[in-house]
Amino acid sequence: MDVEFAGAHMIWDGVLCCTADDPEAYYAADARRVLELFVLAAEQGLELKADTLLAAAGAAPGVRSLSGRAAGAAAQRLLLSGVSDTIDNVHV
């Protein structure tokens, strides 16, 4: 399945990757994007491309600035997704 999103992500053969010109800046600009990346990957059972994972991880400290409501909603979606089955899926 190859899918291009209206945003800055694409799925190629089950691998989710960021297509923004500057992935680090893309995730740093809005910490909700970091959560959405992991939620989408977990819900759809997708692997993450290594450079996408590294860019999101670099912006992860910004997640602390999100409201409890936003973080809680993402955590709930992760828990309901069966994330434990997909947490190891990183595509290099």
Beta strands, then each sheet from edge to edge (+ up, - down):
strand 1: 3-4
strand 2: 9-12
strand 3: 15-18
strand 4: 47-49
strand 5: 90-91
sheet 1: 1+ 2- 3+ 4+ 5+
end
